[in-house]
Amino acid sequence: MRIAVRTVSLVAATILLSACGMFDKDEDKELEPTELVDIETKIDVRRVWSTNIGRGAEFLRVALQPAGDGTRIYAASRDGNVVALDPESGKTIWRTELDIELSAGPGVGENIVVVGAADGDLVAFQADTGVESGQLLWAREVSTYEGVSADWNNLYTVDEEGVVIAMTRRTGDESWRQSSLIRREPTVPVPFQTTVVVGDLEGYLHFFNNFDGDPVARLRAGNKAVSVEPVVYGDQLFVQGDDGSVSAYRIRQAERPGNAPEISDDDA
């Protein structure tokens, strides 16, 4: 009887293993990309130019993508190359080679180009001022590079814990840091007039003074997270929430007290 039980158990186990194998094959098929089919070409799309800037990344999605400032296109490769390209011809304007692996960027703003290294460092270059174009300005350690934005004075980023960090554009020295959003998954900070704005995992917008990082306002944009950084256009801030909402915000300037005297150019 014991032998019979063992035999049945062995057969059952074999059937189960075979079934698991069948399910695994089915799951593998579901994960395969959809096979492309022939289509009718209806528009004429032609490559204007193409250039190789360095080694790519295999089996690893890194946040390297081109960025522009209106006159140049900036790009970076996994193996440490940073280049400025002419958007019309693809000609290399300047090229800098770093002895590090890059994982994010470039970020461009206010004549600064910033890339993120795989080990978490931020590296800044002069964007385009003639003979100094592509010059290394500074490198600073930040635990995780999520993205960068810039205003006339500072660069802004957020580390892996959710700390918002401001650094001076010219030297990379830390201007201030704001730790009130740790583990709240803040977006990349966005300069907006005299503030820096981030969204968080609960749909809140946080406004910080761009001079010292002091919190100056907070409001809720939606019922779900704000996962992508807001966009500034003119004097308005546009925010898209994960709940499908898009909202516009404007900072209302403080009204002059009614008893305050008016000052004309003649009085100055």
C-alpha positions in Angstrom: 0.0 0.0 0.0 2.8 2.3 0.8 4.4 1.7 -2.6 1.1 2.4 -4.3 0.8 5.7 -2.4 4.3 6.7 -3.4 3.6 5.8 -7.0 0.4 7.9 -7.1 2.2 10.8 -5.4 5.0 10.5 -7.9 2.6 10.6 -10.8 0.7 13.5 -9.3 3.9 15.5 -8.9 4.9 14.8 -12.5 1.5 16.0 -13.7 1.8 19.1 -11.6 5.3 19.9 -12.9 4.2 19.4 -16.5 1.3 21.7 -15.9 3.6 24.3 -14.4 5.8 24.1 -17.4 2.8 24.6 -19.7 1.7 27.7 -17.7 5.3 29.1 -17.8 5.4 28.7 -21.5 2.0 30.5 -21.8 3.2 33.3 -19.5 6.4 33.7 -21.6 4.3 34.1 -24.7 2.2 36.7 -23.1 5.4 38.7 -22.2 6.8 38.6 -25.7 6.4 41.8 -27.8 3.7 41.9 -30.4 5.0 40.8 -33.8 5.0 43.7 -36.3 2.9 43.4 -39.4 3.3 45.1 -42.8 1.7 48.5 -43.1 1.0 50.9 -46.0 3.4 53.8 -46.0 1.3 57.0 -46.2 3.8 59.8 -45.3 7.4 60.4 -46.4 9.6 60.4 -43.3 13.3 60.8 -43.9 16.2 60.8 -41.6 17.9 64.3 -41.6 21.0 63.2 -39.8 22.4 60.6 -37.4 25.5 60.6 -35.2 27.0 58.2 -32.6 27.9 59.8 -29.3 29.1 56.7 -27.4 28.2 53.2 -26.1 24.6 52.5 -25.4 23.1 50.6 -22.4 22.2 46.9 -22.8 19.3 45.4 -20.9 19.1 48.5 -18.7 16.7 51.4 -19.2 18.6 54.6 -18.1 17.2 58.1 -18.2 19.4 59.4 -20.9 17.6 61.5 -23.4 18.4 64.6 -25.6 17.6 68.1 -24.3 17.7 71.5 -26.0 18.0 75.1 -25.2 16.7 76.6 -28.4 20.1 76.8 -30.2 21.8 73.5 -29.4 20.9 69.8 -28.7 22.7 68.2 -25.8 23.1 64.4 -25.4 25.0 62.0 -23.2 26.0 58.3 -23.5 26.2 55.6 -20.9 30.0 55.5 -21.2 30.5 59.1 -20.2 30.4 61.2 -23.3 28.5 64.6 -23.2 28.0 66.4 -26.5 26.4 69.6 -27.9 25.1 69.2 -31.4 23.9 71.5 -34.1 20.2 70.7 -34.5 20.2 71.3 -38.3 23.2 69.3 -39.3 24.0 67.1 -36.3 27.6 68.5 -36.3 29.3 68.2 -32.9 29.8 71.7 -31.4 31.7 70.4 -28.4 32.3 67.1 -26.8 33.5 66.2 -23.2 34.5 62.7 -22.2 34.1 61.6 -18.6 35.7 58.6 -17.0 32.4 57.6 -15.3 29.1 55.9 -16.3 26.2 58.1 -16.8 22.6 57.2 -16.0 20.5 60.4 -16.4 20.3 63.7 -18.3 21.3 66.0 -19.7 19.3 68.6 -17.9 19.7 72.1 -19.5 18.9 75.5 -18.1 20.4 79.0 -17.7 23.4 78.1 -19.8 24.3 75.0 -17.7 24.2 71.4 -18.8 23.9 68.8 -16.0 24.2 65.0 -16.2 23.8 62.3 -13.6 26.3 59.6 -12.9 25.4 56.0 -12.1 27.0 56.4 -8.7 24.7 59.4 -7.9 27.0 62.3 -8.7 25.8 65.4 -10.5 28.2 66.9 -13.1 27.7 70.4 -14.6 29.2 71.9 -17.7 29.1 75.4 -19.4 26.5 75.1 -22.1 27.4 77.6 -24.8 29.6 80.7 -24.3 32.1 80.4 -27.1 35.6 79.2 -26.1 34.4 78.0 -22.7 31.6 75.8 -24.1 31.7 72.3 -22.6 34.0 73.3 -19.8 33.5 71.3 -16.6 32.2 73.6 -13.9 31.7 71.2 -10.9 30.8 67.8 -9.7 28.8 67.1 -6.5 27.7 63.9 -4.8 23.9 63.4 -4.6 22.6 60.1 -3.5 20.2 59.7 -6.4 19.8 61.8 -9.5 16.1 62.1 -10.4 16.3 65.2 -12.6 17.3 68.8 -12.4 15.9 72.2 -13.0 17.4 75.7 -12.9 16.6 79.3 -12.4 18.9 82.4 -12.6 20.7 81.4 -9.5 20.3 77.8 -8.5 19.9 74.2 -9.7 17.3 72.1 -8.0 17.1 68.3 -7.6 15.7 65.7 -5.2 17.6 62.7 -3.7 16.4 59.2 -3.1 14.9 59.9 0.3 12.9 62.9 -1.0 15.1 65.7 0.2 14.8 68.8 -2.0 18.3 70.3 -2.7 19.3 73.6 -4.1 22.8 74.2 -5.4 24.4 77.3 -6.8 24.7 77.2 -10.6 28.3 78.3 -10.8 29.9 76.3 -8.1 27.5 73.5 -7.2 27.7 74.5 -3.5 24.6 73.6 -1.6 22.3 76.7 -1.0 19.7 74.9 1.1 18.0 71.6 1.6 14.4 70.8 2.6 13.7 67.6 4.4 10.0 67.9 5.1 9.1 65.5 2.2 11.1 62.5 3.1 9.4 59.3 1.7 6.7 61.4 0.1 8.2 60.8 -3.4 8.4 64.4 -4.5 8.7 65.2 -8.2 11.6 67.0 -9.7 11.5 70.6 -8.3 10.3 73.3 -10.7 11.2 77.0 -10.3 8.1 79.2 -10.4 8.6 82.9 -9.9 10.1 83.3 -6.4 9.3 79.7 -5.4 10.3 76.1 -6.1 7.4 73.7 -6.6 7.1 69.9 -6.2 4.2 67.4 -6.2 4.0 64.4 -4.0 2.5 60.9 -3.7 -0.8 62.2 -2.1 -1.4 64.8 -4.7 -0.1 67.8 -2.8 1.8 70.7 -4.3 4.5 72.2 -2.0 5.8 75.7 -2.6 9.2 76.6 -1.2 11.0 80.0 -1.1 13.7 79.7 -3.8 16.1 81.8 -1.6 16.2 79.7 1.6 13.9 76.7 1.0 11.3 77.9 3.6 7.8 76.4 3.0 5.5 79.2 1.8 2.4 77.4 0.6 0.7 73.9 0.2 -2.4 72.8 -1.6 -3.9 69.7 -2.9 -4.0 69.3 -6.7 -6.0 66.0 -6.8 -7.0 62.8 -5.1 -4.0 60.8 -6.3 -0.3 61.3 -6.7 1.4 64.0 -8.8 4.1 61.8 -10.4 5.4 64.2 -13.0 6.9 67.6 -12.5 4.7 70.6 -13.1 5.2 72.8 -16.2 5.6 76.6 -16.1 4.2 78.6 -19.0 4.1 82.4 -18.7 2.9 83.3 -15.2 1.0 80.1 -14.6 1.9 76.6 -13.3 0.3 73.6 -14.9 -0.1 70.3 -13.0 -1.3 66.9 -14.1 -2.3 64.4 -11.4 -2.5 60.7 -11.6 -6.3 61.0 -11.3 -6.4 62.4 -14.8 -6.8 66.1 -13.7 -4.9 69.0 -15.2 -4.9 72.3 -13.2 -3.5 75.7 -13.6 -2.2 77.9 -10.8 -1.1 81.5 -10.5 0.7 83.2 -7.5 -1.5 86.1 -6.5 0.6 89.1 -5.6 0.0 90.7 -2.2 -2.2 93.8 -2.5 -0.8 97.1 -1.4 -2.5 98.3 1.8 -5.2 100.9 1.2 -3.4 103.5 3.3 0.0 103.1 1.7 1.0 106.1 -0.4 1.5 105.7 -4.1 5.0 106.3 -5.4 5.5 107.8 -8.8 8.6 108.2 -10.8 8.7 111.9 -9.9 8.9 111.0 -6.2 11.7 108.6 -6.7 
